[in-house]
């Protein structure tokens, strides 16, 4: 064998051995995981086969179910223990190494000192003591959502979440207060939806997350106020997604950061006029204020926000006219103003909304003829004009390229006269 061939063989052997060695997780991490698993019992009624049944020292822990390792170092970087239905109490003497959770811990299972039971068809495994995660100093992502878990901390005085946390999701965990978040000063994404948080968001929240928080979801809670101090404002200049739908928010809209792109405030008790400063949110993409008690007119300047894709204000008490100056090249895909008290005619500038897919203006007091000029919108799929005061005859065009994508057309309960031309139905090719 020549020198060149021998070099190639040795290189292949070296790379093969390196690949094998790099895939093995450190022994201390395997031991930590085994000890961690031995702390719990598995409710066999709840889980026919637990992921941790494959956890034993005879195999590389990178091959265990629910364990993900770094391809280069072999370190465990993620635990996915979804629906494992753990029962038992965490031993306070057990410490999980920081490197083991250096990137992500996905642990939507349940940790409980309580006997498991079935309640209203939802499998519950008791309380998850979140103080377990206090010592995970490099933890970045934590998700305990959707497991019928009740969040608790046995040591409420000293318990804090690691400051390293970037993303936290505790959806439907019966969270009632935010005190345990004081130490999480680097949060980027916070999702505490479907919980039992009541009253006003504490003032200490906003200074801590002012420059880190980008996405905030506190929907489906019992909040009554989001303001900071005496000012009803959200002072977080990096925040671009705010989801507060389905709470008990009252009064007017809070003052929002200019960075806001997605705002969900539907299904609350907002009862004042829409402030004109919302038009200063020049990056706004979604504005959802549906199912409130908002009064007054829709700010005309909303039609000038070229980035706006969804405008939903249905089921309010809004009056006046629809904004009249939708600009050429706008991004509007959905406009829902159903069930208000709007009057006047449909603004002809809606013809500039070439991306429009849904237009629902039903159950208002609009007085106009059938808007055949909307037929040129190339992407319009839903057009609802029901329960208005539209009048006259419905006339069609000889152009065959009309309402090309329309799938739903509702013009019932108006004051149209004459017969509906059969040619209209022939043009609605997308309904076939």
GIMO-V569569 format. One record per residue. RES is the residue in one small letter. SS is DSSP state (@ for helix, = for strand, . for the rest). OMEGA is omega in whole degrees, -180 to 180 (none if undefined). Layout:
BEGIN
<<RES & SS & OMEGA> <RES & SS & OMEGA>>
END
This chain:
BEGIN
<<x & . & -178> <x & . & -179> <x & @ & -180> <x & @ & 180> <x & @ & 180> <x & @ & 180> <x & @ & 179> <x & @ & -180> <x & @ & 180> <x & @ & 179> <x & @ & 179> <x & @ & 179> <x & @ & -180> <x & @ & -180> <x & @ & 179> <x & @ & 180> <x & @ & 179> <x & @ & 179> <x & @ & 179> <x & @ & -177> <x & @ & -177> <x & @ & -178> <x & @ & -178> <x & . & 178> <x & . & 180> <x & . & -176> <x & @ & -178> <x & @ & 179> <x & @ & 175> <x & @ & -180> <x & @ & 180> <x & @ & -179> <x & @ & 179> <x & @ & 178> <x & @ & 178> <x & @ & -179> <x & @ & -178> <x & @ & 179> <x & . & -174> <x & . & 164> <x & = & -179> <x & = & 177> <x & . & -177> <x & . & 177> <x & . & -177> <x & . & -175> <x & . & -178> <x & . & 180> <x & . & -179> <x & . & 176> <x & @ & -175> <x & @ & 177> <x & @ & 179> <x & @ & -176> <x & . & 173> <x & . & -172> <x & . & -180> <x & . & -180> <x & . & 173> <x & . & -176> <x & @ & 176> <x & @ & 179> <x & @ & -179> <x & . & 176> <x & . & 177> <x & . & -178> <x & = & 177> <x & = & -178> <x & = & 173> <x & . & -175> <x & . & -178> <x & . & -174> <x & . & -176> <x & . & 180> <x & . & 176> <x & = & -177> <x & = & -178> <x & = & 172> <x & = & 177> <x & = & -178> <x & . & -179> <x & . & 176> <x & . & 176> <x & . & 178> <x & . & 176> <x & = & 170> <x & = & -178> <x & . & -177> <x & . & -179> <x & . & 177> <x & . & -177> <x & . & 180> <x & . & -179> <x & . & 179> <x & . & 176> <x & . & -174> <x & . & -178> <x & . & -179> <x & @ & -179> <x & @ & -179> <x & @ & -174> <x & . & -178> <x & . & -171> <x & = & 172> <x & = & 177> <x & = & -172> <x & . & -179> <x & . & 176> <x & . & -177> <x & . & -179> <x & . & -167> <x & . & 169> <x & . & -173> <x & . & 178> <x & . & -178> <x & . & 180> <x & = & 174> <x & = & 180> <x & = & 177> <x & . & 175> <x & . & -180> <x & = & -180> <x & = & -180> <x & = & 179> <x & . & 172> <x & . & -172> <x & = & 173> <x & = & 180> <x & = & -174> <x & @ & 176> <x & @ & 175> <x & @ & -171> <x & @ & -176> <x & @ & -175> <x & @ & -179> <x & . & -166> <x & . & -180> <x & . & -178> <x & . & -179> <x & . & -175> <x & = & -180> <x & = & -179> <x & = & 178> <x & . & -169> <x & . & 168> <x & . & 174> <x & . & -176> <x & . & -175> <x & . & 174> <x & = & -176> <x & = & 178> <x & = & 173> <x & . & -178> <x & . & -180> <x & . & -173> <x & . & -177> <x & . & -174> <x & . & -174> <x & . & 172> <x & . & 172> <x & . & 179> <x & . & -178> <x & . & -177> <x & . & -174> <x & . & 173> <x & . & -175> <x & = & -179> <x & = & 177> <x & = & 177> <x & . & -178> <x & . & 178> <x & . & 178> <x & . & 180> <x & . & 175> <x & . & -178> <x & . & -179> <x & . & -173> <x & . & -174> <x & @ & -177> <x & @ & -179> <x & @ & -175> <x & . & -175> <x & . & -177> <x & . & -170> <x & . & -179> <x & . & -176> <x & . & 176> <x & . & -176> <x & = & -179> <x & = & 179> <x & = & 177> <x & . & -178> <x & . & 178> <x & . & 177> <x & . & -175> <x & . & 180> <x & . & -173> <x & = & 169> <x & = & -174> <x & = & 173> <x & . & -177> <x & . & -175> <x & . & -177> <x & @ & -176> <x & @ & -169> <x & @ & 176> <x & @ & -178> <x & @ & -174> <x & @ & -171> <x & . & -173> <x & . & -179> <x & . & -171> <x & . & 178> <x & . & -177> <x & = & -179> <x & = & 178> <x & = & 176> <x & . & -178> <x & . & 177> <x & . & 171> <x & . & -180> <x & = & -179> <x & = & 178> <x & = & -177> <x & = & -180> <x & . & -170> <x & . & 177> <x & = & -179> <x & . & 179> <x & . & 179> <x & = & 178> <x & . & -174> <x & = & 176> <x & . & -173> <x & . & -179> <x & . & -170> <x & . & 179> <x & . & -176> <x & . & 179> <x & . & 175> <x & = & 179> <x & = & -180> <x & = & -179> <x & . & -178> <x & . & 177> <x & . & 169> <x & . & 178> <x & . & -178> <x & . & -175> <x & = & 174> <x & = & -175> <x & . & 176> <x & . & 174> <x & . & 174> <x & = & -171> <x & . & 176> <x & . & -179> <x & . & 180> <x & . & -175> <x & . & 176> <x & . & -178> <x & = & -179> <x & = & -180> <x & = & -180> <x & . & -178> <x & . & 175> <x & . & 173> <x & . & 180> <x & = & 177> <x & = & -167> <x & . & -179> <x & . & 180> <x & = & 176> <x & . & -177> <x & . & -177> <x & @ & -178> <x & @ & 177> <x & @ & 179> <x & @ & 175> <x & @ & 179> <x & . & -170> <x & . & 174> <x & . & -175> <x & . & 180> <x & . & 179> <x & = & 174> <x & = & -177> <x & = & 179> <x & . & -174> <x & . & 173> <x & . & 171> <x & . & 176> <x & . & -178> <x & . & -178> <x & = & 177> <x & . & -176> <x & = & 173> <x & . & 179> <x & . & -178> <x & @ & -176> <x & @ & 178> <x & @ & 180> <x & @ & -178> <x & @ & 179> <x & . & -172> <x & . & -179> <x & . & -173> <x & . & -179> <x & . & -178> <x & = & 175> <x & = & -175> <x & = & 179> <x & . & -176> <x & . & -179> <x & . & 170> <x & . & 177> <x & . & -177> <x & . & -179> <x & = & -179> <x & . & -175> <x & . & 173> <x & . & 176> <x & . & -167> <x & . & -169> <x & . & 174> <x & . & -171> <x & . & 175> <x & . & 179> <x & . & 179> <x & . & -173> <x & . & -171> <x & . & 179> <x & . & -177> <x & = & 176> <x & = & -178> <x & = & 178> <x & . & -177> <x & . & 172> <x & . & 171> <x & . & 180> <x & . & -176> <x & . & -178> <x & = & 176> <x & = & -177> <x & . & 174> <x & . & -178> <x & . & -179> <x & @ & 179> <x & @ & 174> <x & @ & 177> <x & @ & 176> <x & @ & -175> <x & . & -174> <x & . & 178> <x & . & -173> <x & . & 179> <x & . & -177> <x & = & 175> <x & = & -179> <x & = & 179> <x & . & -176> <x & . & 176> <x & . & 173> <x & . & 179> <x & = & -177> <x & = & 179> <x & . & -176> <x & . & 173> <x & . & -180> <x & . & -174> <x & . & 180> <x & @ & 180> <x & @ & 175> <x & @ & -177> <x & @ & -179> <x & @ & 179> <x & . & -169> <x & . & -175> <x & . & -176> <x & . & -178> <x & . & -178> <x & = & 176> <x & = & 180> <x & = & 178> <x & . & -174> <x & . & 174> <x & . & 172> <x & . & 178> <x & . & 178> <x & . & -171> <x & = & 177> <x & = & -180> <x & . & 177> <x & . & -179> <x & . & 180> <x & . & 179> <x & . & 177> <x & . & 179> <x & . & -179> <x & . & -178> <x & . & -179> <x & . & 180> <x & . & -173> <x & . & -176> <x & . & -174> <x & . & -180> <x & . & -180> <x & = & 176> <x & = & -179> <x & = & 178> <x & . & -178> <x & . & 176> <x & . & 172> <x & . & -178> <x & = & 178> <x & = & 179> <x & . & 178> <x & . & -179> <x & . & 174> <x & . & -177> <x & . & 180> <x & @ & 180> <x & @ & 178> <x & @ & -178> <x & @ & 178> <x & @ & 180> <x & @ & -177> <x & . & -173> <x & @ & -178> <x & @ & 180> <x & @ & -176> <x & . & none>>
END
